[in-house]
């Protein structure tokens, strides 16, 4: 499957977005090694993703409608779909996420699946927190997770 990528400058730093021409397949904070494997080229999906990120960071939109196609194991795909069900501005614990994925005792497994989320922000793994309400793990770094949660809290109150 042919892919291309572009960079997007977010308020938290540069991101790399990849697409197969029909779906957004990857979104990550830089640096990322997979960009070396792909040609730098815009397409309609990548332009749509950038517009939606811009609206998200400006507090103008709390929904992403760009078509997504993450690549992962069947379990990861279930977890990532459950992550998409967490409402904007809300948080779930890993236990809540495990329950939604069908196994309340799988909190560690869903945490690991969240860590390998290939579409940060679009699949909102930043909305998962520890059972005690504390911020825990985020592949992009804890400061980015805190930033995203504050952004959604601030703009969620206005929605």
N, C-alpha and C positions, 0 to 999 in steps of 0.2 A: 504494500500500500504506500503510495507516494505521499510524502509529507513535506510541508514547508513551515517556516517559523518566522516570527517577527519579535521585536522587543517592544515592550510597553513600559513607559516610565510612570509608575504609581507613586503616591505620596510616601510609600515605604521603600522606594527604590525600584530598580529595574526588574521587570519580569520578562520571561520568555513564554510565548504562546505558540503552540504548534497545531496544525490542522492537516487533515487528509484531503481538504478541498470541499468536503461535505459536512464534517463534524470537527469540533474543537477536541483535540485528543490529549493535549497536555498544557498545563499552565503551572509555572514554578517561578519562585524568586531566584534571581541570578546570584552566583554563577551556577550554571547547569551544564553537565558534560554533553548531553544529547544534542545541544545546538550545533556541535561540531560535526554531527552526522547529517545534518539537514541543510538544504539550501535556504538562504534568507530570501523570502519572497512573500508578498502580501497576497491574500485572496479574500473573497467576500466574507468567509467565516471569520477570519482573523480581524478584518475591519469591524464586523459586527461585535465581536468579543471586546475589542478596544472601546467601541462606543458604549457598550454596556458597562464596562469597568469604569469608564469616565463618569457615567451617570451614577453608578454605585458609590464611588468615592465622593461625589458631589452631594450625595443624599437625595438625589432626584429619583432613584429607582431602588427598590429592594428585591427585584426579581431579575434572574438571568434567563433569557429565552434562546440563547444561542444553543444549537444542537450539540450535545456532548456524546463522546464515545470513549470512555476510559477503558483501558486494557488492564485486566487483572484476573485473579482466580474467581471462580464462582462465589466463594465466600466474600471476597473483597467487593465484588460487584453488588452483592446484597447490602453490605455495610455502607458502601458509598451511596446507594439509593436511599437508605435510611437517613444518612446525613442530609440529603437533599430535602427531607421532610421536616427538619428542624426549622421552625419559623424564624424569619428575620428578627434580630434583636433578642431572641430567646437562647437559652443554653440548656443542654442536657448533660447528665453525667454519663460516664462510660457504661454504667449499669443500665441507664435508660436506653442508651443506644443498643446495648446487647439485648435488652428486652424487645426492642423494635425489630432487631435482626432475628429474633426467634429463639434466643437462648440467654436468659438472664444471667447465667453463670459464666458467660463468655466475655466478660468485660476486658480482660487482658488481650484476648484475640481481636476484639473490635478496636482496641487501642492500637494494636499493631497494624491492622488494616487501615485505620485512619492515618497512621504515619506514612503509609505508602500511597496515599491519595495523589493521583497524577494531575488533578485539576484544582489546585488550591483556589480558594475564594468561590469559584463556580460550584464546587462541592464543598460546603462550608464546614470542614473539620475543625475550624477555629471555634465553633460553637459548642464544642465538647469540653467539659471541665471535670475536675475531680469530684467525688461524692461529697466532699466537705465544702464545695464551692470554690476551691482554690484552682488557679490556672495551672494546668499540667501540660507537658509536652506539646510542642508544635514544631513541625519540620522547618518552618520558616523562621523560628526563633520566638521566644516568649514575648519580646517587645512587639513583634508584629501581631501576635495573637491578641495582646492587650489593646493594641491600636484598633484592630478590626472590631473587637467587642465594644470598645468605647464609641467608635464610629456608629455602629448599629444601635447602641443604646441612645446616643444623642439624636440621630435621625429617626429612630423608631418611635420616639416620643412625639415626633412631629407628624407621623403618618396616620 
